[in-house]
Amino acid sequence: MQRNALPFVVPADSTWEVVTTGTREKPVSSLALGQSLNDAMLAIERANAPKFDGILTSKIDFNKTDELPRTKLV
């Protein structure tokens, strides 16, 4: 998304639709959803460096099933 629409950049492969469902070539299963979210947060941080450095990835891990059970994540 363009900087003029939002005060930050969201890469095309980090939009909600792509993160949650994937693409035809690379669909996202419920088992891969946590990693897909982690990858999107990292991509958003990198696209908005240095102002986003560490704010989306330093404390959140969507793969920690003991803190966020898969059923709740999905």
Phi and psi in radians as a Rosetta constraint file:
Dihedral C 1 N 2 CA 2 C 2 CIRCULARHARMONIC -1.324 0.35
Dihedral N 2 CA 2 C 2 N 3 CIRCULARHARMONIC 2.600 0.35
Dihedral C 2 N 3 CA 3 C 3 CIRCULARHARMONIC -1.074 0.35
Dihedral N 3 CA 3 C 3 N 4 CIRCULARHARMONIC -0.482 0.35
Dihedral C 3 N 4 CA 4 C 4 CIRCULARHARMONIC -1.322 0.35
Dihedral N 4 CA 4 C 4 N 5 CIRCULARHARMONIC -0.271 0.35
Dihedral C 4 N 5 CA 5 C 5 CIRCULARHARMONIC -1.584 0.35
Dihedral N 5 CA 5 C 5 N 6 CIRCULARHARMONIC -0.542 0.35
Dihedral C 5 N 6 CA 6 C 6 CIRCULARHARMONIC -2.356 0.35
Dihedral N 6 CA 6 C 6 N 7 CIRCULARHARMONIC 2.749 0.35
Dihedral C 6 N 7 CA 7 C 7 CIRCULARHARMONIC -1.353 0.35
Dihedral N 7 CA 7 C 7 N 8 CIRCULARHARMONIC 0.125 0.35
Dihedral C 7 N 8 CA 8 C 8 CIRCULARHARMONIC -2.621 0.35
Dihedral N 8 CA 8 C 8 N 9 CIRCULARHARMONIC 2.901 0.35
Dihedral C 8 N 9 CA 9 C 9 CIRCULARHARMONIC -1.708 0.35
Dihedral N 9 CA 9 C 9 N 10 CIRCULARHARMONIC 2.342 0.35
Dihedral C 9 N 10 CA 10 C 10 CIRCULARHARMONIC -2.049 0.35
Dihedral N 10 CA 10 C 10 N 11 CIRCULARHARMONIC 1.905 0.35
Dihedral C 10 N 11 CA 11 C 11 CIRCULARHARMONIC -1.009 0.35
Dihedral N 11 CA 11 C 11 N 12 CIRCULARHARMONIC 2.605 0.35
Dihedral C 11 N 12 CA 12 C 12 CIRCULARHARMONIC -0.970 0.35
Dihedral N 12 CA 12 C 12 N 13 CIRCULARHARMONIC -0.610 0.35
Dihedral C 12 N 13 CA 13 C 13 CIRCULARHARMONIC -1.454 0.35
Dihedral N 13 CA 13 C 13 N 14 CIRCULARHARMONIC 0.113 0.35
Dihedral C 13 N 14 CA 14 C 14 CIRCULARHARMONIC -2.038 0.35
Dihedral N 14 CA 14 C 14 N 15 CIRCULARHARMONIC 0.215 0.35
Dihedral C 14 N 15 CA 15 C 15 CIRCULARHARMONIC -1.272 0.35
Dihedral N 15 CA 15 C 15 N 16 CIRCULARHARMONIC 2.739 0.35
Dihedral C 15 N 16 CA 16 C 16 CIRCULARHARMONIC -0.971 0.35
Dihedral N 16 CA 16 C 16 N 17 CIRCULARHARMONIC -0.776 0.35
Dihedral C 16 N 17 CA 17 C 17 CIRCULARHARMONIC -1.066 0.35
Dihedral N 17 CA 17 C 17 N 18 CIRCULARHARMONIC -0.794 0.35
Dihedral C 17 N 18 CA 18 C 18 CIRCULARHARMONIC -1.208 0.35
Dihedral N 18 CA 18 C 18 N 19 CIRCULARHARMONIC -0.715 0.35
Dihedral C 18 N 19 CA 19 C 19 CIRCULARHARMONIC -1.108 0.35
Dihedral N 19 CA 19 C 19 N 20 CIRCULARHARMONIC -0.721 0.35
Dihedral C 19 N 20 CA 20 C 20 CIRCULARHARMONIC -1.533 0.35
Dihedral N 20 CA 20 C 20 N 21 CIRCULARHARMONIC -0.501 0.35
Dihedral C 20 N 21 CA 21 C 21 CIRCULARHARMONIC -2.027 0.35
Dihedral N 21 CA 21 C 21 N 22 CIRCULARHARMONIC -0.372 0.35
Dihedral C 21 N 22 CA 22 C 22 CIRCULARHARMONIC 1.434 0.35
Dihedral N 22 CA 22 C 22 N 23 CIRCULARHARMONIC -2.788 0.35
Dihedral C 22 N 23 CA 23 C 23 CIRCULARHARMONIC -2.111 0.35
Dihedral N 23 CA 23 C 23 N 24 CIRCULARHARMONIC 3.023 0.35
Dihedral C 23 N 24 CA 24 C 24 CIRCULARHARMONIC -1.044 0.35
Dihedral N 24 CA 24 C 24 N 25 CIRCULARHARMONIC -0.700 0.35
Dihedral C 24 N 25 CA 25 C 25 CIRCULARHARMONIC -1.303 0.35
Dihedral N 25 CA 25 C 25 N 26 CIRCULARHARMONIC -0.522 0.35
Dihedral C 25 N 26 CA 26 C 26 CIRCULARHARMONIC -2.439 0.35
Dihedral N 26 CA 26 C 26 N 27 CIRCULARHARMONIC 1.374 0.35
Dihedral C 26 N 27 CA 27 C 27 CIRCULARHARMONIC -1.204 0.35
Dihedral N 27 CA 27 C 27 N 28 CIRCULARHARMONIC 2.682 0.35
Dihedral C 27 N 28 CA 28 C 28 CIRCULARHARMONIC -1.838 0.35
Dihedral N 28 CA 28 C 28 N 29 CIRCULARHARMONIC 2.089 0.35
Dihedral C 28 N 29 CA 29 C 29 CIRCULARHARMONIC -1.515 0.35
Dihedral N 29 CA 29 C 29 N 30 CIRCULARHARMONIC 2.918 0.35
Dihedral C 29 N 30 CA 30 C 30 CIRCULARHARMONIC -1.082 0.35
Dihedral N 30 CA 30 C 30 N 31 CIRCULARHARMONIC -0.510 0.35
Dihedral C 30 N 31 CA 31 C 31 CIRCULARHARMONIC -1.277 0.35
Dihedral N 31 CA 31 C 31 N 32 CIRCULARHARMONIC -0.424 0.35
Dihedral C 31 N 32 CA 32 C 32 CIRCULARHARMONIC -1.726 0.35
Dihedral N 32 CA 32 C 32 N 33 CIRCULARHARMONIC 0.005 0.35
Dihedral C 32 N 33 CA 33 C 33 CIRCULARHARMONIC -1.072 0.35
Dihedral N 33 CA 33 C 33 N 34 CIRCULARHARMONIC -0.746 0.35
Dihedral C 33 N 34 CA 34 C 34 CIRCULARHARMONIC -1.031 0.35
Dihedral N 34 CA 34 C 34 N 35 CIRCULARHARMONIC -0.799 0.35
Dihedral C 34 N 35 CA 35 C 35 CIRCULARHARMONIC -1.177 0.35
Dihedral N 35 CA 35 C 35 N 36 CIRCULARHARMONIC -0.649 0.35
Dihedral C 35 N 36 CA 36 C 36 CIRCULARHARMONIC -1.070 0.35
Dihedral N 36 CA 36 C 36 N 37 CIRCULARHARMONIC -0.736 0.35
Dihedral C 36 N 37 CA 37 C 37 CIRCULARHARMONIC -1.161 0.35
Dihedral N 37 CA 37 C 37 N 38 CIRCULARHARMONIC -0.755 0.35
Dihedral C 37 N 38 CA 38 C 38 CIRCULARHARMONIC -1.040 0.35
Dihedral N 38 CA 38 C 38 N 39 CIRCULARHARMONIC -0.767 0.35
Dihedral C 38 N 39 CA 39 C 39 CIRCULARHARMONIC -1.116 0.35
Dihedral N 39 CA 39 C 39 N 40 CIRCULARHARMONIC -0.698 0.35
Dihedral C 39 N 40 CA 40 C 40 CIRCULARHARMONIC -1.152 0.35
Dihedral N 40 CA 40 C 40 N 41 CIRCULARHARMONIC -0.729 0.35
Dihedral C 40 N 41 CA 41 C 41 CIRCULARHARMONIC -1.092 0.35
Dihedral N 41 CA 41 C 41 N 42 CIRCULARHARMONIC -0.718 0.35
Dihedral C 41 N 42 CA 42 C 42 CIRCULARHARMONIC -1.137 0.35
Dihedral N 42 CA 42 C 42 N 43 CIRCULARHARMONIC -0.733 0.35
Dihedral C 42 N 43 CA 43 C 43 CIRCULARHARMONIC -1.125 0.35
Dihedral N 43 CA 43 C 43 N 44 CIRCULARHARMONIC -0.677 0.35
Dihedral C 43 N 44 CA 44 C 44 CIRCULARHARMONIC -1.159 0.35
Dihedral N 44 CA 44 C 44 N 45 CIRCULARHARMONIC -0.747 0.35
Dihedral C 44 N 45 CA 45 C 45 CIRCULARHARMONIC -1.018 0.35
Dihedral N 45 CA 45 C 45 N 46 CIRCULARHARMONIC -0.835 0.35
Dihedral C 45 N 46 CA 46 C 46 CIRCULARHARMONIC -1.140 0.35
Dihedral N 46 CA 46 C 46 N 47 CIRCULARHARMONIC -0.655 0.35
Dihedral C 46 N 47 CA 47 C 47 CIRCULARHARMONIC -1.223 0.35
Dihedral N 47 CA 47 C 47 N 48 CIRCULARHARMONIC -0.335 0.35
Dihedral C 47 N 48 CA 48 C 48 CIRCULARHARMONIC -2.056 0.35
Dihedral N 48 CA 48 C 48 N 49 CIRCULARHARMONIC 0.394 0.35
Dihedral C 48 N 49 CA 49 C 49 CIRCULARHARMONIC -1.153 0.35
Dihedral N 49 CA 49 C 49 N 50 CIRCULARHARMONIC 2.528 0.35
Dihedral C 49 N 50 CA 50 C 50 CIRCULARHARMONIC -1.642 0.35
Dihedral N 50 CA 50 C 50 N 51 CIRCULARHARMONIC -0.094 0.35
Dihedral C 50 N 51 CA 51 C 51 CIRCULARHARMONIC -1.185 0.35
Dihedral N 51 CA 51 C 51 N 52 CIRCULARHARMONIC -0.355 0.35
Dihedral C 51 N 52 CA 52 C 52 CIRCULARHARMONIC -1.797 0.35
Dihedral N 52 CA 52 C 52 N 53 CIRCULARHARMONIC 0.057 0.35
Dihedral C 52 N 53 CA 53 C 53 CIRCULARHARMONIC -0.897 0.35
Dihedral N 53 CA 53 C 53 N 54 CIRCULARHARMONIC 2.025 0.35
Dihedral C 53 N 54 CA 54 C 54 CIRCULARHARMONIC 1.395 0.35
Dihedral N 54 CA 54 C 54 N 55 CIRCULARHARMONIC -0.099 0.35
Dihedral C 54 N 55 CA 55 C 55 CIRCULARHARMONIC -1.409 0.35
Dihedral N 55 CA 55 C 55 N 56 CIRCULARHARMONIC -0.409 0.35
Dihedral C 55 N 56 CA 56 C 56 CIRCULARHARMONIC -1.800 0.35
Dihedral N 56 CA 56 C 56 N 57 CIRCULARHARMONIC -0.235 0.35
Dihedral C 56 N 57 CA 57 C 57 CIRCULARHARMONIC -2.151 0.35
Dihedral N 57 CA 57 C 57 N 58 CIRCULARHARMONIC -0.162 0.35
Dihedral C 57 N 58 CA 58 C 58 CIRCULARHARMONIC -1.292 0.35
Dihedral N 58 CA 58 C 58 N 59 CIRCULARHARMONIC -0.507 0.35
Dihedral C 58 N 59 CA 59 C 59 CIRCULARHARMONIC -2.140 0.35
Dihedral N 59 CA 59 C 59 N 60 CIRCULARHARMONIC -0.187 0.35
Dihedral C 59 N 60 CA 60 C 60 CIRCULARHARMONIC -1.901 0.35
Dihedral N 60 CA 60 C 60 N 61 CIRCULARHARMONIC 2.269 0.35
Dihedral C 60 N 61 CA 61 C 61 CIRCULARHARMONIC -2.391 0.35
Dihedral N 61 CA 61 C 61 N 62 CIRCULARHARMONIC 1.855 0.35
Dihedral C 61 N 62 CA 62 C 62 CIRCULARHARMONIC -1.258 0.35
Dihedral N 62 CA 62 C 62 N 63 CIRCULARHARMONIC -0.042 0.35
Dihedral C 62 N 63 CA 63 C 63 CIRCULARHARMONIC -1.640 0.35
Dihedral N 63 CA 63 C 63 N 64 CIRCULARHARMONIC -0.086 0.35
Dihedral C 63 N 64 CA 64 C 64 CIRCULARHARMONIC -1.354 0.35
Dihedral N 64 CA 64 C 64 N 65 CIRCULARHARMONIC 1.541 0.35
Dihedral C 64 N 65 CA 65 C 65 CIRCULARHARMONIC -1.197 0.35
Dihedral N 65 CA 65 C 65 N 66 CIRCULARHARMONIC -0.350 0.35
Dihedral C 65 N 66 CA 66 C 66 CIRCULARHARMONIC -1.269 0.35
Dihedral N 66 CA 66 C 66 N 67 CIRCULARHARMONIC -0.467 0.35
Dihedral C 66 N 67 CA 67 C 67 CIRCULARHARMONIC -1.685 0.35
Dihedral N 67 CA 67 C 67 N 68 CIRCULARHARMONIC -0.535 0.35
Dihedral C 67 N 68 CA 68 C 68 CIRCULARHARMONIC -2.374 0.35
Dihedral N 68 CA 68 C 68 N 69 CIRCULARHARMONIC 1.594 0.35
Dihedral C 68 N 69 CA 69 C 69 CIRCULARHARMONIC -0.983 0.35
Dihedral N 69 CA 69 C 69 N 70 CIRCULARHARMONIC 2.499 0.35
Dihedral C 69 N 70 CA 70 C 70 CIRCULARHARMONIC -0.917 0.35
Dihedral N 70 CA 70 C 70 N 71 CIRCULARHARMONIC -0.672 0.35
Dihedral C 70 N 71 CA 71 C 71 CIRCULARHARMONIC -1.106 0.35
Dihedral N 71 CA 71 C 71 N 72 CIRCULARHARMONIC -0.627 0.35
Dihedral C 71 N 72 CA 72 C 72 CIRCULARHARMONIC -1.291 0.35
Dihedral N 72 CA 72 C 72 N 73 CIRCULARHARMONIC -0.664 0.35
Dihedral C 72 N 73 CA 73 C 73 CIRCULARHARMONIC -1.077 0.35
Dihedral N 73 CA 73 C 73 N 74 CIRCULARHARMONIC -0.812 0.35
